[in-house]
Amino acid sequence: MRNFHLGLVLGIIIGVAIGVVSAMAVMSCIRYRRKHLGRSDDKEKVRPRAEELLIRVDGQHSSTMLSDSNISRDSPRTSEWSNMPQWLEGLKRKSVESACGIPKYSYKQLQKATRNFTTNIGEGAFGPVYKAQMETGQTLAVKVLATDSNQGAMEFLTEVLLLGRLHHRNLVNLVGYGAERGRHMLVYVYMSNGSLASHLYNEGHETLSWNSRLQIALDVARGLEYLHYGAVPPVVHRDIKSSNILLDDSMKARVADFGISRQEKSDLHSSDVKGTFGYVDPEYISTLTFTRKSDVYSFGVLLFEILSGKNAQKGLMEIVEFVAIGAADDEGWEQIADPRLDGKFDVQQLNYMAGLAYNCVNPVSRKRPSMREIVLALSEIRKPRNSETYRAMAADTTFELDLKGTVGSSLTER
């Protein structure tokens, strides 16, 4: 009888143990399936539907993923980022500020500072620009995204993220942004002397002196050199033109408008051509592939614009090619000089600068100089005539700068 009870107890214990183990196994299986399916769903949700653009922000391993093309408009959005593409999902107010260090201004602050958006000082593809007088006494410029903007919401965030991590004396300073009531605004340091284009084409402005033109060209070159070699990863601006060069109260130039800028990465192919007619690299147009040398081409056009005072969208390059027929390296470019200069320029410097510009617009991108070489060349051109470097250049009939430690071929060789 005692043996019977002992067997009964053992049987109950074993049965309970088997039941507990079975229950635990079932629960583990359910949890595993739920976790596995959840991860699969998450992967489906975040799977990129277009080419991704990686922008490193504040650190080697910190990054934000952006898409290089428009995404479906059916996705849910926050009210602050209404009308934005899907790739803005998850990038809310706090994450923007923490990612790029750019503070957010309220709509009411900017409305008051611009007198209810009545202080218009310009118009661009992004939208109207207003002068803003802040309560702190600081004067700023507010660029508002137009509801029918051709550039759209993607360019808005591109500027916020890019300018939040790019800092150089020859780049425009972004000091804040606004995203409220369906309005998206960028807040910059106010550039009191407006754009380079306004000084080249507006008769109301005093004619830019030769020395000012040289300095502006060097300022822009230094800004682009930073984008190409100082930024990590390198950035291609893609829209260098005179209206995107702003001048401060000391006439120092800064590169502006980064709405269509992209980092230079392994895949440089674009779905369509972005830029401004008259400045776009012809090789980029034919291959749909943009590189840093695409910016070099645009900069070459800008140099000719500075030299001639002629509009790049009104036949400037046709004039350049006509003058180039009679020019040889660093001679014969005087015909292209801006008549408003009234002959008040250094002929030797003009010829050297034109020769450099012509090399920048070489139809074959690999034959164009880099922005580092351009900065060095312009720095040498600006040196006083009595300097040793200038005398060496003047004695050389082909204007060959020793850019890499050895004398290379002429800058205008094609």
Residue, then its C-alpha position, 0 to 999 in steps of 0.5 A: m500500500r505504501n508503495f502504491h502511494l509513493g508511485l502515485v505521488l511520483g506520477i503526479i510530480i512527473g506529470v506536473a513537471i511535464g505540463v510546466v515544461s510544455a507550457m514554457a515551451v509553447m510560450s517561448c515558441i509564441r514569443y519567438r514567432r511574435k518577435h520574428l514577425g515583428r522584425s520582419d514587419d519593421k524591415e518592410k516598413v523601413r525598406p528604402r523605396a528610393e536611393e538613400l543619401l547618407i549624411r553624417v551628423d556630429g560624429q563618425h557613426s552618427s547619421t541620418m538617412l535621406s532619400d534622393s527622390n520623392i516617395s509616396r505621398d500616402s504615408p502618415r505625417t506629423s502636422e509640423w512636417s505636413n506636405m513633406p515626403q515620406w523620408l521625413e518620417g521620424l525626423k521630428r522637431k527635437s531630432v532635427e535640433s539635436a541632429c544638426g544643432i539648428p534651433k527652431y523658431s516659432y511661426k509667431q516669432l518670424q511673423k512678427a520679425t518680418r512684419n507679417f511677411t511684408t519685408n520682401i527682399g528677394e525671390g528664389a526657386f525655394g520661395p520668397v526671402y524676407k528681412a527679419q528684425m528680431e527682438t534681440g536686435q539681430t537682423l536675419a533673413v527668412k526664406v519661406l518655402a512656397t506652396d508651389s515651390n519647384q524645389g519642394a520640401m526635400e530641399f528644405l530639409t537638405e539645407v537644414l541638415l547640410l548647413g547644420r554640419l557645414h561651417h566655413r567663413n565662405l558659406v552662408n550661416l543657417v541660424g534656425y528653421g521654422a516648420e509650423r502651420g504648413r509653412h517651412m522656413l529657413v533663417y539665415v544671417y542677413m547678408s546686407n549687400g545682396s547677391l553677386a548677380s545684383h551687383l553685376y547686372n543692376e545699374g543701381h549698384e556701384t560697379l564692382s572694382w577689379n580687386s573686389r572681383l578678384q576677392i569674390a572669386l577667391d572667396v567662392a573658390r575657398g567655400l567650394e574647396y571646403l565643400h569638396y575637401g573639408a566636409v566629410p563626406p564631400v559635398v557637391h553643391r550642384d547650383i553655383k551661380s551669381s545669384n547664389i553668391l551673397l555678399d556681407d557688409s564687407m563685400k566678402a562672398r559666401v556660397a548660399d542655397f544648398g537645396i539640391s546639394r548632395q554628398e559625393k558618394s559611390d553612386l553619383h547617378s542622378s535620375d534627372v538633371k538638377g541645376t540652372f541653365g547656363y551653368v550646368d556641366p555638359e558632361y553631367i547633362s549627357t551622363l546624368t552623373f555629377t561629381r565635384k568636377s561638375d561644380v568646377y565647371s559651374f565655377g568656371v562659368l561664374l569666373f567668366e561672369i565676374l570678368s565680363g559682367k555678362n549673364a550666363q543665361k544670355g549667351l555668355m559661353e558663346i562669347v567666351e568660345f568666340v574670344a577663345i579663338g583668338a586667345a592663346d593661354d594667358e593672352g588675348w582675353e582682354q575683349i571679354a572684360d566688363p566694359r563697366l570697368d572702363g579699362k581699370f583692371d590689370v591686363q595680366q591678371l585678367n588674362y591669367m584668370a580667364g585662362l584659369a576659367y577656360n580650363c574649368v569649363n573644359p568639356v572633359s571633366r578629368k581635364r579640369p583642375s580641382m578646387r584646391e588647384i583653383v584656390l592656389a591659382l587665384s591666390e597667386i594671381r591676387k599677389p602684388r605685381n612686385s612679388e617674387t611669384y608674380r614676377a615668375m608668372a609674368a616671365d612665363t609665357t604659358f602661365e604654368l603654376d607649380l601646383k604639385g611641386t613640379v611644373g605641369s602643363s598649361l592651365t588652358e590646355r585642352 
